[in-house]
Amino acid sequence: MPDPDFDTRVKLAIYRHLADTTRAPSLQEVAECVRASSSQVEEGYARLCRNRVLVLESDGVTIRMAPPFSGVATQHRVRVGDKEYFANCAWDALGVPAALHAPGDVLSRCEQSGEPIHLYVHENGPDPEPCVIHFAVPAALWWKDIVYT
């Protein structure tokens, strides 16, 4: 039976690395951090994926998403302090400052008009802005193709 504490250590190593560096760690970086073999971490990744904590690229080891953080460049950028993070979507962009427990600026664009969007998010949520976040796919179906969603 897998050790749930190990998976938690892997998850926390991923999130700490993302918070500190703004980029997803490599498999080897996580393995070094949790003092485990690459194959043990890869097995942990697979379990975290099944539990919808991670989304990996097709190679099974490169982190695509550790929500709300994106492991790849996206149009949804979030500035917190002197760092800039990528979020997976507009909704996740609001979650980056919350995950970091710090205020931040969300920079994106309207998909309908192409106009830039700038939201300031603080401990009480985003400042009011005349905009709408539209979800083209119902939340119940997001994980059918989470990258598309």
C-alpha positions, 0 to 999 in steps of 0.5 A: 500500500502506498504511503500517503505521507510520501505523496504529501511530501512529493506534493509539498516539494512541487508546490514549494519549488513552484512558489520559490522559483515560479517554475515546475521542478524536474522529477530529479529535483523532487526526488532530491528534495524528498530523498527518494528515487526517481521511480518512487517519485514517478509512482507518487506523481501517478497517484497524485494525477489519479487524485487530480492534484497534478496534470503531467505531460505525455512523458509522465514526468513533466508537470503541466499543472499543479493547480493553480500553477501552470508548468507551461507558459500561458496567457494568465500571468500573476505577479506576486512581489517580484515574481511572475507565475503562470496560471492554467486559466482565469479561475486559477489565476485568482488562486495563485495569490491565495496559494501564496498568501500574498496580494498579486496582480492578475494579467490576462486578456478577454477571449471575446475582445482580446482586451487586456485584463488586469485584476488586483487580488488581495487577502479579501479577493479581487478588487471589483472590476467590470468583467465576467469569467465565462466557463465554456465547459460545465465544472462537472466535465472539466476533468474529461479534458482539463488542459482544454478546459 
